[in-house]
Amino acid sequence: MLNVTINGDAKRVESGTVADMVRALGLHPEKLAVERNRAIVPRGSLDQVMVEEGDVFEIVHFVGGG
């Protein structure tokens, strides 16, 4: 388990990729923007970037509507 911060809240998550983490949170990687340690993670890289101890994430959901 890794200690990270997600949207200002301390969390413990399984080791794996950023995509693994957001799926474990019940989110869909294709519908969000993820910032890791103040840098945007390109959506195409979410399955390649590994979560590391102490990472700080900001996750924003895209909401459709009109």
mmJSON file of the N, C-alpha and C atoms, coordinates in Angstrom:
{"data_MODEL":{"atom_site":{
"group_PDB":["ATOM","ATOM","ATOM","ATOM","ATOM","ATOM","ATOM","ATOM","ATOM","ATOM","ATOM","ATOM","ATOM","ATOM","ATOM","ATOM","ATOM","ATOM","ATOM","ATOM","ATOM","ATOM","ATOM","ATOM","ATOM","ATOM","ATOM","ATOM","ATOM","ATOM","ATOM","ATOM","ATOM","ATOM","ATOM","ATOM","ATOM","ATOM","ATOM","ATOM","ATOM","ATOM","ATOM","ATOM","ATOM","ATOM","ATOM","ATOM","ATOM","ATOM","ATOM","ATOM","ATOM","ATOM","ATOM","ATOM","ATOM","ATOM","ATOM","ATOM","ATOM","ATOM","ATOM","ATOM","ATOM","ATOM","ATOM","ATOM","ATOM","ATOM","ATOM","ATOM","ATOM","ATOM","ATOM","ATOM","ATOM","ATOM","ATOM","ATOM","ATOM","ATOM","ATOM","ATOM","ATOM","ATOM","ATOM","ATOM","ATOM","ATOM","ATOM","ATOM","ATOM","ATOM","ATOM","ATOM","ATOM","ATOM","ATOM","ATOM","ATOM","ATOM","ATOM","ATOM","ATOM","ATOM","ATOM","ATOM","ATOM","ATOM","ATOM","ATOM","ATOM","ATOM","ATOM","ATOM","ATOM","ATOM","ATOM","ATOM","ATOM","ATOM","ATOM","ATOM","ATOM","ATOM","ATOM","ATOM","ATOM","ATOM","ATOM","ATOM","ATOM","ATOM","ATOM","ATOM","ATOM","ATOM","ATOM","ATOM","ATOM","ATOM","ATOM","ATOM","ATOM","ATOM","ATOM","ATOM","ATOM","ATOM","ATOM","ATOM","ATOM","ATOM","ATOM","ATOM","ATOM","ATOM","ATOM","ATOM","ATOM","ATOM","ATOM","ATOM","ATOM","ATOM","ATOM","ATOM","ATOM","ATOM","ATOM","ATOM","ATOM","ATOM","ATOM","ATOM","ATOM","ATOM","ATOM","ATOM","ATOM","ATOM","ATOM","ATOM","ATOM","ATOM","ATOM","ATOM","ATOM","ATOM","ATOM","ATOM","ATOM","ATOM","ATOM","ATOM","ATOM","ATOM"],
"id":[1,2,3,4,5,6,7,8,9,10,11,12,13,14,15,16,17,18,19,20,21,22,23,24,25,26,27,28,29,30,31,32,33,34,35,36,37,38,39,40,41,42,43,44,45,46,47,48,49,50,51,52,53,54,55,56,57,58,59,60,61,62,63,64,65,66,67,68,69,70,71,72,73,74,75,76,77,78,79,80,81,82,83,84,85,86,87,88,89,90,91,92,93,94,95,96,97,98,99,100,101,102,103,104,105,106,107,108,109,110,111,112,113,114,115,116,117,118,119,120,121,122,123,124,125,126,127,128,129,130,131,132,133,134,135,136,137,138,139,140,141,142,143,144,145,146,147,148,149,150,151,152,153,154,155,156,157,158,159,160,161,162,163,164,165,166,167,168,169,170,171,172,173,174,175,176,177,178,179,180,181,182,183,184,185,186,187,188,189,190,191,192,193,194,195,196,197,198],
"type_symbol":["N","C","C","N","C","C","N","C","C","N","C","C","N","C","C","N","C","C","N","C","C","N","C","C","N","C","C","N","C","C","N","C","C","N","C","C","N","C","C","N","C","C","N","C","C","N","C","C","N","C","C","N","C","C","N","C","C","N","C","C","N","C","C","N","C","C","N","C","C","N","C","C","N","C","C","N","C","C","N","C","C","N","C","C","N","C","C","N","C","C","N","C","C","N","C","C","N","C","C","N","C","C","N","C","C","N","C","C","N","C","C","N","C","C","N","C","C","N","C","C","N","C","C","N","C","C","N","C","C","N","C","C","N","C","C","N","C","C","N","C","C","N","C","C","N","C","C","N","C","C","N","C","C","N","C","C","N","C","C","N","C","C","N","C","C","N","C","C","N","C","C","N","C","C","N","C","C","N","C","C","N","C","C","N","C","C","N","C","C","N","C","C","N","C","C","N","C","C"],
"label_atom_id":["N","CA","C","N","CA","C","N","CA","C","N","CA","C","N","CA","C","N","CA","C","N","CA","C","N","CA","C","N","CA","C","N","CA","C","N","CA","C","N","CA","C","N","CA","C","N","CA","C","N","CA","C","N","CA","C","N","CA","C","N","CA","C","N","CA","C","N","CA","C","N","CA","C","N","CA","C","N","CA","C","N","CA","C","N","CA","C","N","CA","C","N","CA","C","N","CA","C","N","CA","C","N","CA","C","N","CA","C","N","CA","C","N","CA","C","N","CA","C","N","CA","C","N","CA","C","N","CA","C","N","CA","C","N","CA","C","N","CA","C","N","CA","C","N","CA","C","N","CA","C","N","CA","C","N","CA","C","N","CA","C","N","CA","C","N","CA","C","N","CA","C","N","CA","C","N","CA","C","N","CA","C","N","CA","C","N","CA","C","N","CA","C","N","CA","C","N","CA","C","N","CA","C","N","CA","C","N","CA","C","N","CA","C","N","CA","C","N","CA","C","N","CA","C","N","CA","C","N","CA","C"],
"label_alt_id":[null,null,null,null,null,null,null,null,null,null,null,null,null,null,null,null,null,null,null,null,null,null,null,null,null,null,null,null,null,null,null,null,null,null,null,null,null,null,null,null,null,null,null,null,null,null,null,null,null,null,null,null,null,null,null,null,null,null,null,null,null,null,null,null,null,null,null,null,null,null,null,null,null,null,null,null,null,null,null,null,null,null,null,null,null,null,null,null,null,null,null,null,null,null,null,null,null,null,null,null,null,null,null,null,null,null,null,null,null,null,null,null,null,null,null,null,null,null,null,null,null,null,null,null,null,null,null,null,null,null,null,null,null,null,null,null,null,null,null,null,null,null,null,null,null,null,null,null,null,null,null,null,null,null,null,null,null,null,null,null,null,null,null,null,null,null,null,null,null,null,null,null,null,null,null,null,null,null,null,null,null,null,null,null,null,null,null,null,null,null,null,null,null,null,null,null,null,null],
"label_comp_id":["MET","MET","MET","LEU","LEU","LEU","ASN","ASN","ASN","VAL","VAL","VAL","THR","THR","THR","ILE","ILE","ILE","ASN","ASN","ASN","GLY","GLY","GLY","ASP","ASP","ASP","ALA","ALA","ALA","LYS","LYS","LYS","ARG","ARG","ARG","VAL","VAL","VAL","GLU","GLU","GLU","SER","SER","SER","GLY","GLY","GLY","THR","THR","THR","VAL","VAL","VAL","ALA","ALA","ALA","ASP","ASP","ASP","MET","MET","MET","VAL","VAL","VAL","ARG","ARG","ARG","ALA","ALA","ALA","LEU","LEU","LEU","GLY","GLY","GLY","LEU","LEU","LEU","HIS","HIS","HIS","PRO","PRO","PRO","GLU","GLU","GLU","LYS","LYS","LYS","LEU","LEU","LEU","ALA","ALA","ALA","VAL","VAL","VAL","GLU","GLU","GLU","ARG","ARG","ARG","ASN","ASN","ASN","ARG","ARG","ARG","ALA","ALA","ALA","ILE","ILE","ILE","VAL","VAL","VAL","PRO","PRO","PRO","ARG","ARG","ARG","GLY","GLY","GLY","SER","SER","SER","LEU","LEU","LEU","ASP","ASP","ASP","GLN","GLN","GLN","VAL","VAL","VAL","MET","MET","MET","VAL","VAL","VAL","GLU","GLU","GLU","GLU","GLU","GLU","GLY","GLY","GLY","ASP","ASP","ASP","VAL","VAL","VAL","PHE","PHE","PHE","GLU","GLU","GLU","ILE","ILE","ILE","VAL","VAL","VAL","HIS","HIS","HIS","PHE","PHE","PHE","VAL","VAL","VAL","GLY","GLY","GLY","GLY","GLY","GLY","GLY","GLY","GLY"],
"label_asym_id":["A","A","A","A","A","A","A","A","A","A","A","A","A","A","A","A","A","A","A","A","A","A","A","A","A","A","A","A","A","A","A","A","A","A","A","A","A","A","A","A","A","A","A","A","A","A","A","A","A","A","A","A","A","A","A","A","A","A","A","A","A","A","A","A","A","A","A","A","A","A","A","A","A","A","A","A","A","A","A","A","A","A","A","A","A","A","A","A","A","A","A","A","A","A","A","A","A","A","A","A","A","A","A","A","A","A","A","A","A","A","A","A","A","A","A","A","A","A","A","A","A","A","A","A","A","A","A","A","A","A","A","A","A","A","A","A","A","A","A","A","A","A","A","A","A","A","A","A","A","A","A","A","A","A","A","A","A","A","A","A","A","A","A","A","A","A","A","A","A","A","A","A","A","A","A","A","A","A","A","A","A","A","A","A","A","A","A","A","A","A","A","A","A","A","A","A","A","A"],
"label_entity_id":["1","1","1","1","1","1","1","1","1","1","1","1","1","1","1","1","1","1","1","1","1","1","1","1","1","1","1","1","1","1","1","1","1","1","1","1","1","1","1","1","1","1","1","1","1","1","1","1","1","1","1","1","1","1","1","1","1","1","1","1","1","1","1","1","1","1","1","1","1","1","1","1","1","1","1","1","1","1","1","1","1","1","1","1","1","1","1","1","1","1","1","1","1","1","1","1","1","1","1","1","1","1","1","1","1","1","1","1","1","1","1","1","1","1","1","1","1","1","1","1","1","1","1","1","1","1","1","1","1","1","1","1","1","1","1","1","1","1","1","1","1","1","1","1","1","1","1","1","1","1","1","1","1","1","1","1","1","1","1","1","1","1","1","1","1","1","1","1","1","1","1","1","1","1","1","1","1","1","1","1","1","1","1","1","1","1","1","1","1","1","1","1","1","1","1","1","1","1"],
"label_seq_id":[1,1,1,2,2,2,3,3,3,4,4,4,5,5,5,6,6,6,7,7,7,8,8,8,9,9,9,10,10,10,11,11,11,12,12,12,13,13,13,14,14,14,15,15,15,16,16,16,17,17,17,18,18,18,19,19,19,20,20,20,21,21,21,22,22,22,23,23,23,24,24,24,25,25,25,26,26,26,27,27,27,28,28,28,29,29,29,30,30,30,31,31,31,32,32,32,33,33,33,34,34,34,35,35,35,36,36,36,37,37,37,38,38,38,39,39,39,40,40,40,41,41,41,42,42,42,43,43,43,44,44,44,45,45,45,46,46,46,47,47,47,48,48,48,49,49,49,50,50,50,51,51,51,52,52,52,53,53,53,54,54,54,55,55,55,56,56,56,57,57,57,58,58,58,59,59,59,60,60,60,61,61,61,62,62,62,63,63,63,64,64,64,65,65,65,66,66,66],
"pdbx_PDB_ins_code":[null,null,null,null,null,null,null,null,null,null,null,null,null,null,null,null,null,null,null,null,null,null,null,null,null,null,null,null,null,null,null,null,null,null,null,null,null,null,null,null,null,null,null,null,null,null,null,null,null,null,null,null,null,null,null,null,null,null,null,null,null,null,null,null,null,null,null,null,null,null,null,null,null,null,null,null,null,null,null,null,null,null,null,null,null,null,null,null,null,null,null,null,null,null,null,null,null,null,null,null,null,null,null,null,null,null,null,null,null,null,null,null,null,null,null,null,null,null,null,null,null,null,null,null,null,null,null,null,null,null,null,null,null,null,null,null,null,null,null,null,null,null,null,null,null,null,null,null,null,null,null,null,null,null,null,null,null,null,null,null,null,null,null,null,null,null,null,null,null,null,null,null,null,null,null,null,null,null,null,null,null,null,null,null,null,null,null,null,null,null,null,null,null,null,null,null,null,null],
"Cartn_x":[0.854,0.0,0.89,0.42,1.16,0.331,0.999,0.35,0.432,-0.733,-0.806,-1.837,-1.887,-2.916,-3.727,-5.048,-5.937,-6.93,-6.87,-7.756,-7.751,-6.561,-6.384,-6.598,-7.021,-7.276,-6.201,-5.682,-4.706,-5.415,-4.817,-5.385,-4.279,-4.67,-3.763,-4.29,-3.414,-3.821,-2.856,-3.34,-2.494,-1.436,-0.29,0.704,0.184,0.56,0.121,0.196,-0.507,-0.495,-1.552,-1.461,-2.465,-3.84,-3.909,-5.184,-5.741,-4.899,-5.339,-5.937,-5.271,-5.718,-7.083,-7.26,-8.544,-9.666,-9.38,-10.404,-10.782,-9.797,-10.067,-10.914,-10.829,-11.648,-13.05,-13.32,-14.628,-14.799,-13.692,-13.725,-13.31,-13.651,-13.296,-12.164,-10.982,-9.824,-10.077,-10.948,-11.189,-12.044,-12.591,-13.459,-12.864,-11.535,-10.926,-9.628,-9.261,-7.931,-7.218,-5.955,-5.192,-3.914,-3.697,-2.455,-1.715,-0.452,0.383,1.572,1.695,2.809,2.948,1.8,1.699,1.998,1.964,2.159,1.006,0.433,-0.653,-0.118,-0.859,-0.525,-1.377,-0.758,-1.549,-2.415,-3.661,-4.606,-4.039,-3.3,-2.71,-1.611,-1.146,-0.07,-0.551,-1.837,-2.345,-2.064,-2.012,-1.722,-0.231,0.611,2.062,2.734,2.117,2.713,2.386,3.423,3.251,2.995,2.12,1.875,3.048,3.554,4.681,4.321,4.994,4.791,4.909,3.907,3.94,3.415,2.978,2.441,1.245,1.085,-0.056,-0.826,-2.095,-2.938,-4.086,-4.418,-5.664,-6.373,-7.601,-8.375,-9.652,-9.901,-11.074,-11.906,-13.226,-14.139,-14.704,-14.883,-15.586,-17.057,-17.901,-19.335,-19.98,-20.775,-21.491,-22.778,-23.304,-24.577,-24.77,-25.833,-26.074,-27.058],
"Cartn_y":[-1.189,0.0,1.239,2.248,3.498,4.63,5.579,6.771,7.863,8.365,9.435,10.461,11.574,12.582,12.732,12.639,12.777,13.885,14.945,16.104,16.592,16.631,17.162,16.172,14.949,13.951,12.863,12.53,11.444,10.12,9.283,7.976,6.941,5.684,4.541,3.791,3.576,2.901,1.761,0.807,-0.298,0.235,-0.419,-0.032,-0.431,0.322,0.086,1.371,1.407,2.592,3.592,4.794,5.813,5.324,4.676,4.142,3.107,2.241,1.255,1.96,3.017,3.747,4.382,5.067,5.733,4.718,3.593,2.534,2.012,1.834,1.368,2.378,3.644,4.688,4.741,3.868,3.833,4.844,5.348,6.362,5.752,6.431,5.987,6.868,6.309,7.104,7.968,7.505,8.265,9.519,9.68,10.818,11.766,11.763,12.65,13.257,14.288,14.876,14.613,14.198,13.855,14.69,15.325,16.047,15.273,14.984,14.252,15.13,15.487,16.327,17.584,18.224,19.499,19.414,18.226,18.046,17.207,17.654,16.907,15.58,14.5,13.187,13.027,12.958,12.78,11.533,11.641,10.529,9.247,9.366,8.193,7.532,8.204,7.665,7.117,7.214,6.785,5.314,4.489,3.066,2.784,3.811,3.62,4.265,5.316,6.053,5.334,4.994,4.275,5.259,4.874,5.631,5.367,6.434,6.3,6.876,6.369,6.832,8.35,9.001,10.441,11.269,10.63,11.394,12.225,13.381,14.254,14.365,13.976,13.976,14.96,15.583,16.325,15.642,15.216,14.506,15.289,15.589,16.354,15.506,15.391,14.627,15.566,15.046,15.782,15.409,16.423,16.191,16.76,15.935,16.401,17.074,17.815,18.486,19.622,20.299,21.378,22.361],
"Cartn_z":[0.0,0.0,0.0,-0.725,-0.843,-0.242,0.393,0.929,-0.123,-0.547,-1.533,-1.063,-1.756,-1.507,-2.785,-2.662,-3.81,-3.507,-4.301,-4.125,-2.674,-2.086,-0.738,0.39,0.08,1.115,1.106,2.278,2.392,2.145,1.305,0.967,0.942,1.125,0.926,-0.279,-1.262,-2.493,-2.79,-3.574,-4.025,-4.98,-5.031,-6.021,-7.399,-8.396,-9.764,-10.551,-11.656,-12.511,-12.047,-12.588,-12.294,-12.756,-13.926,-14.41,-13.437,-12.901,-11.904,-10.693,-10.245,-9.063,-9.297,-10.428,-10.651,-10.837,-11.462,-11.576,-10.188,-9.306,-7.945,-7.168,-7.558,-6.934,-7.538,-8.524,-9.157,-10.271,-10.8,-11.856,-13.187,-14.27,-15.613,-16.143,-16.386,-16.813,-18.046,-18.942,-20.164,-19.94,-18.728,-18.43,-17.412,-17.26,-16.28,-16.745,-16.011,-16.149,-14.832,-14.922,-13.726,-13.688,-12.546,-12.295,-11.212,-11.449,-10.486,-10.144,-8.892,-8.433,-9.287,-9.537,-10.256,-11.749,-12.319,-13.76,-14.31,-15.418,-16.05,-16.577,-16.305,-16.856,-18.119,-19.29,-20.514,-20.413,-20.866,-20.752,-21.36,-22.44,-23.08,-22.272,-21.216,-20.372,-19.038,-18.76,-17.449,-17.168,-18.222,-18.047,-17.938,-18.064,-18.034,-16.825,-16.286,-15.166,-13.862,-13.118,-11.857,-10.704,-9.798,-8.574,-7.636,-7.019,-6.096,-4.737,-3.715,-2.337,-2.286,-1.658,-1.455,-2.613,-3.704,-4.83,-4.382,-5.045,-4.798,-6.11,-6.071,-7.268,-7.135,-8.246,-8.396,-9.549,-9.312,-10.326,-10.579,-11.855,-12.255,-13.207,-12.938,-13.8,-14.852,-16.052,-17.093,-16.999,-17.003,-16.902,-18.155,-18.818,-20.01,-19.624,-20.527,-20.277,-21.252,-21.092,-22.032,-21.515],
"occupancy":[1.0,1.0,1.0,1.0,1.0,1.0,1.0,1.0,1.0,1.0,1.0,1.0,1.0,1.0,1.0,1.0,1.0,1.0,1.0,1.0,1.0,1.0,1.0,1.0,1.0,1.0,1.0,1.0,1.0,1.0,1.0,1.0,1.0,1.0,1.0,1.0,1.0,1.0,1.0,1.0,1.0,1.0,1.0,1.0,1.0,1.0,1.0,1.0,1.0,1.0,1.0,1.0,1.0,1.0,1.0,1.0,1.0,1.0,1.0,1.0,1.0,1.0,1.0,1.0,1.0,1.0,1.0,1.0,1.0,1.0,1.0,1.0,1.0,1.0,1.0,1.0,1.0,1.0,1.0,1.0,1.0,1.0,1.0,1.0,1.0,1.0,1.0,1.0,1.0,1.0,1.0,1.0,1.0,1.0,1.0,1.0,1.0,1.0,1.0,1.0,1.0,1.0,1.0,1.0,1.0,1.0,1.0,1.0,1.0,1.0,1.0,1.0,1.0,1.0,1.0,1.0,1.0,1.0,1.0,1.0,1.0,1.0,1.0,1.0,1.0,1.0,1.0,1.0,1.0,1.0,1.0,1.0,1.0,1.0,1.0,1.0,1.0,1.0,1.0,1.0,1.0,1.0,1.0,1.0,1.0,1.0,1.0,1.0,1.0,1.0,1.0,1.0,1.0,1.0,1.0,1.0,1.0,1.0,1.0,1.0,1.0,1.0,1.0,1.0,1.0,1.0,1.0,1.0,1.0,1.0,1.0,1.0,1.0,1.0,1.0,1.0,1.0,1.0,1.0,1.0,1.0,1.0,1.0,1.0,1.0,1.0,1.0,1.0,1.0,1.0,1.0,1.0,1.0,1.0,1.0,1.0,1.0,1.0],
"B_iso_or_equiv":[0.0,0.0,0.0,0.0,0.0,0.0,0.0,0.0,0.0,0.0,0.0,0.0,0.0,0.0,0.0,0.0,0.0,0.0,0.0,0.0,0.0,0.0,0.0,0.0,0.0,0.0,0.0,0.0,0.0,0.0,0.0,0.0,0.0,0.0,0.0,0.0,0.0,0.0,0.0,0.0,0.0,0.0,0.0,0.0,0.0,0.0,0.0,0.0,0.0,0.0,0.0,0.0,0.0,0.0,0.0,0.0,0.0,0.0,0.0,0.0,0.0,0.0,0.0,0.0,0.0,0.0,0.0,0.0,0.0,0.0,0.0,0.0,0.0,0.0,0.0,0.0,0.0,0.0,0.0,0.0,0.0,0.0,0.0,0.0,0.0,0.0,0.0,0.0,0.0,0.0,0.0,0.0,0.0,0.0,0.0,0.0,0.0,0.0,0.0,0.0,0.0,0.0,0.0,0.0,0.0,0.0,0.0,0.0,0.0,0.0,0.0,0.0,0.0,0.0,0.0,0.0,0.0,0.0,0.0,0.0,0.0,0.0,0.0,0.0,0.0,0.0,0.0,0.0,0.0,0.0,0.0,0.0,0.0,0.0,0.0,0.0,0.0,0.0,0.0,0.0,0.0,0.0,0.0,0.0,0.0,0.0,0.0,0.0,0.0,0.0,0.0,0.0,0.0,0.0,0.0,0.0,0.0,0.0,0.0,0.0,0.0,0.0,0.0,0.0,0.0,0.0,0.0,0.0,0.0,0.0,0.0,0.0,0.0,0.0,0.0,0.0,0.0,0.0,0.0,0.0,0.0,0.0,0.0,0.0,0.0,0.0,0.0,0.0,0.0,0.0,0.0,0.0,0.0,0.0,0.0,0.0,0.0,0.0],
"pdbx_formal_charge":[null,null,null,null,null,null,null,null,null,null,null,null,null,null,null,null,null,null,null,null,null,null,null,null,null,null,null,null,null,null,null,null,null,null,null,null,null,null,null,null,null,null,null,null,null,null,null,null,null,null,null,null,null,null,null,null,null,null,null,null,null,null,null,null,null,null,null,null,null,null,null,null,null,null,null,null,null,null,null,null,null,null,null,null,null,null,null,null,null,null,null,null,null,null,null,null,null,null,null,null,null,null,null,null,null,null,null,null,null,null,null,null,null,null,null,null,null,null,null,null,null,null,null,null,null,null,null,null,null,null,null,null,null,null,null,null,null,null,null,null,null,null,null,null,null,null,null,null,null,null,null,null,null,null,null,null,null,null,null,null,null,null,null,null,null,null,null,null,null,null,null,null,null,null,null,null,null,null,null,null,null,null,null,null,null,null,null,null,null,null,null,null,null,null,null,null,null,null],
"auth_seq_id":[1,1,1,2,2,2,3,3,3,4,4,4,5,5,5,6,6,6,7,7,7,8,8,8,9,9,9,10,10,10,11,11,11,12,12,12,13,13,13,14,14,14,15,15,15,16,16,16,17,17,17,18,18,18,19,19,19,20,20,20,21,21,21,22,22,22,23,23,23,24,24,24,25,25,25,26,26,26,27,27,27,28,28,28,29,29,29,30,30,30,31,31,31,32,32,32,33,33,33,34,34,34,35,35,35,36,36,36,37,37,37,38,38,38,39,39,39,40,40,40,41,41,41,42,42,42,43,43,43,44,44,44,45,45,45,46,46,46,47,47,47,48,48,48,49,49,49,50,50,50,51,51,51,52,52,52,53,53,53,54,54,54,55,55,55,56,56,56,57,57,57,58,58,58,59,59,59,60,60,60,61,61,61,62,62,62,63,63,63,64,64,64,65,65,65,66,66,66],
"auth_comp_id":["MET","MET","MET","LEU","LEU","LEU","ASN","ASN","ASN","VAL","VAL","VAL","THR","THR","THR","ILE","ILE","ILE","ASN","ASN","ASN","GLY","GLY","GLY","ASP","ASP","ASP","ALA","ALA","ALA","LYS","LYS","LYS","ARG","ARG","ARG","VAL","VAL","VAL","GLU","GLU","GLU","SER","SER","SER","GLY","GLY","GLY","THR","THR","THR","VAL","VAL","VAL","ALA","ALA","ALA","ASP","ASP","ASP","MET","MET","MET","VAL","VAL","VAL","ARG","ARG","ARG","ALA","ALA","ALA","LEU","LEU","LEU","GLY","GLY","GLY","LEU","LEU","LEU","HIS","HIS","HIS","PRO","PRO","PRO","GLU","GLU","GLU","LYS","LYS","LYS","LEU","LEU","LEU","ALA","ALA","ALA","VAL","VAL","VAL","GLU","GLU","GLU","ARG","ARG","ARG","ASN","ASN","ASN","ARG","ARG","ARG","ALA","ALA","ALA","ILE","ILE","ILE","VAL","VAL","VAL","PRO","PRO","PRO","ARG","ARG","ARG","GLY","GLY","GLY","SER","SER","SER","LEU","LEU","LEU","ASP","ASP","ASP","GLN","GLN","GLN","VAL","VAL","VAL","MET","MET","MET","VAL","VAL","VAL","GLU","GLU","GLU","GLU","GLU","GLU","GLY","GLY","GLY","ASP","ASP","ASP","VAL","VAL","VAL","PHE","PHE","PHE","GLU","GLU","GLU","ILE","ILE","ILE","VAL","VAL","VAL","HIS","HIS","HIS","PHE","PHE","PHE","VAL","VAL","VAL","GLY","GLY","GLY","GLY","GLY","GLY","GLY","GLY","GLY"],
"auth_asym_id":["A","A","A","A","A","A","A","A","A","A","A","A","A","A","A","A","A","A","A","A","A","A","A","A","A","A","A","A","A","A","A","A","A","A","A","A","A","A","A","A","A","A","A","A","A","A","A","A","A","A","A","A","A","A","A","A","A","A","A","A","A","A","A","A","A","A","A","A","A","A","A","A","A","A","A","A","A","A","A","A","A","A","A","A","A","A","A","A","A","A","A","A","A","A","A","A","A","A","A","A","A","A","A","A","A","A","A","A","A","A","A","A","A","A","A","A","A","A","A","A","A","A","A","A","A","A","A","A","A","A","A","A","A","A","A","A","A","A","A","A","A","A","A","A","A","A","A","A","A","A","A","A","A","A","A","A","A","A","A","A","A","A","A","A","A","A","A","A","A","A","A","A","A","A","A","A","A","A","A","A","A","A","A","A","A","A","A","A","A","A","A","A","A","A","A","A","A","A"],
"auth_atom_id":["N","CA","C","N","CA","C","N","CA","C","N","CA","C","N","CA","C","N","CA","C","N","CA","C","N","CA","C","N","CA","C","N","CA","C","N","CA","C","N","CA","C","N","CA","C","N","CA","C","N","CA","C","N","CA","C","N","CA","C","N","CA","C","N","CA","C","N","CA","C","N","CA","C","N","CA","C","N","CA","C","N","CA","C","N","CA","C","N","CA","C","N","CA","C","N","CA","C","N","CA","C","N","CA","C","N","CA","C","N","CA","C","N","CA","C","N","CA","C","N","CA","C","N","CA","C","N","CA","C","N","CA","C","N","CA","C","N","CA","C","N","CA","C","N","CA","C","N","CA","C","N","CA","C","N","CA","C","N","CA","C","N","CA","C","N","CA","C","N","CA","C","N","CA","C","N","CA","C","N","CA","C","N","CA","C","N","CA","C","N","CA","C","N","CA","C","N","CA","C","N","CA","C","N","CA","C","N","CA","C","N","CA","C","N","CA","C","N","CA","C","N","CA","C","N","CA","C","N","CA","C"],
"pdbx_PDB_model_num":[1,1,1,1,1,1,1,1,1,1,1,1,1,1,1,1,1,1,1,1,1,1,1,1,1,1,1,1,1,1,1,1,1,1,1,1,1,1,1,1,1,1,1,1,1,1,1,1,1,1,1,1,1,1,1,1,1,1,1,1,1,1,1,1,1,1,1,1,1,1,1,1,1,1,1,1,1,1,1,1,1,1,1,1,1,1,1,1,1,1,1,1,1,1,1,1,1,1,1,1,1,1,1,1,1,1,1,1,1,1,1,1,1,1,1,1,1,1,1,1,1,1,1,1,1,1,1,1,1,1,1,1,1,1,1,1,1,1,1,1,1,1,1,1,1,1,1,1,1,1,1,1,1,1,1,1,1,1,1,1,1,1,1,1,1,1,1,1,1,1,1,1,1,1,1,1,1,1,1,1,1,1,1,1,1,1,1,1,1,1,1,1,1,1,1,1,1,1]
}}}
